[in-house]
Amino acid sequence: MKSDMEAYFHSVTLDSDACKGCTHCVKRCPTEAIRVRDGKAKIIKERCIDCGECIRVCPHHAKQAIFDPLSAIDAFPYKIALPAPALYGQFNNLDDVDILLEAIRMMGFDEVFEVARAAEIVSDATRHMMSGGMVVRPVISSACPAVLRLIQVRFPELIPHVLPLCAPIEVAARMAKREAAARTGRPAAEIGVVFISPCPAKVTAVKRPMGSKVSAVDAVVAVRDVYPKLIRLMKQVKAPEELASSGRMGLGWGSSGGEAAALLNDRYLAADGIENVIKVLEDLEDDKFTDLDFVELNACSAGCVGGVLNVENPYVAKAKLKRIRKYLPVSCNHIGDEVPREVKYDQMVEYQPVMELDADLGKAMEKMMRMQEIEASLPGLDCGSCGAPTCRALAEDVVRGFASEDDCIYRMREKLYAQKGEDEKK
């Protein structure tokens, strides 16, 4: 049987033929999950959180995201599309959301279920849990799977603060299947739910969910993959049906700060961009925030509109979303007196010790001391020429047996000069 880390699915992959061995991705990876060895980048799979930052910065397009083709819907007799709120911000002059939703249906779907609708349900459930004192404050949003994975591998002490509610994509899939089955009489196996995703981390969240045992989403297609089809089909829509079922709060989830603002509580913090997220998590770990109730974190700049599977500039998309939301009701969806079962986690997020030097504490301490000695002997330039992002990362690789101290070009140069001096003496 495969271990949890061996079985971990990645939506971010590497095209070795396209890779030139530069260190752009190495320097920008938030979990130091990439090395350059033998002239090619290598992904340390257990550390990767599928944030897509390497895809964003690679000048050679050697990093790619795995997602399903639109033809995946053909496997199901009844097909439901789940458009992400970020999708709405990809189009110019979109005054009527129903035009977009009708175009999505024209791609071959029987029904469209807005993820924004489920987002409003999650927001209402969050308010309910926070008012009832059911969560540890400050509560950290569980919506961004890249951030969730980051906490799982790097900030385990913060796991108790994670909101134990499924992300809107999962809630939407569960609701869509339940409602479609009741309305059509079809068994769940005949109902296919396809999410239109702005980022690779959500692909991973479906293939290997953290808050649920099995995802209700059957396939994930990329926004950029369906965008050209939607542009063409939207021009053909004349009199769309009234399909929209969400308001400002739901669509607000598509950009940074939208989820937190929907809580109607000003004691919150919203941060976007993976580097900023890490700084906030470090400060949370150090108890620097004493008066916060809620923390919304998005790995992508500007929020989900900044996902690498989108087509529009994230800040332009954010402005477009704001314009669309202006004409919508505040919220169209609410829960009752209790949080529905389909909104809650099926299982809690667990710590993944991928950063540990050794399972044995004594051996781990010995390796840590050795790592510190090696790091002290290195130049401290963090130049990346060795293929590791920092001198400390190289020292760790040496201790783990994945690299040599001679991989440092400055150390190698010193040895060569010393050898040359010895030869000249002779």
Sequence and secondary structure as in RCSB ss.txt:
>XXXX:A:sequence
MKSDMEAYFHSVTLDSDACKGCTHCVKRCPTEAIRVRDGKAKIIKERCIDCGECIRVCPHHAKQAIFDPLSAIDA
FPYKIALPAPALYGQFNNLDDVDILLEAIRMMGFDEVFEVARAAEIVSDATRHMMSGGMVVRPVISSACPAVLRL
IQVRFPELIPHVLPLCAPIEVAARMAKREAAARTGRPAAEIGVVFISPCPAKVTAVKRPMGSKVSAVDAVVAVRD
VYPKLIRLMKQVKAPEELASSGRMGLGWGSSGGEAAALLNDRYLAADGIENVIKVLEDLEDDKFTDLDFVELNAC
SAGCVGGVLNVENPYVAKAKLKRIRKYLPVSCNHIGDEVPREVKYDQMVEYQPVMELDADLGKAMEKMMRMQEIE
ASLPGLDCGSCGAPTCRALAEDVVRGFASEDDCIYRMREKLYAQKGEDEKK
>XXXX:A:secstr
   TTTT   SEEE TTT    SHHHHH TT  EEEETTEEEE TTT     HHHHH TT  EEE    GGGGGG
 SEEEEEE GGGGGGSTT   HHHHHHHHHHTT SEE  HHHHHHHHHHHHHHHHHTT S SSEE    HHHHHH
HHHH GGGGGGB  B  HHHHHHHHHHHHHHHHH   GGGEEEEEEESSHHHHHHHHS SSSSS S  EEEEHHH
HHHHHHHHHTT SS        HHHHHTTSTTHHHHTTT SSEEEEESHHHHHHHHHHHHTT  SS SEEEEESS
TTSGGG TT  S HHHHHHHHHHHHTTS S      SS  GGGB SS      TT S SSHHHHHHHHHHHHHHH
HHS      TTSSSSHHHHHHHHHHTS  GGGSHHHHHHHHHHHHHHHHH 
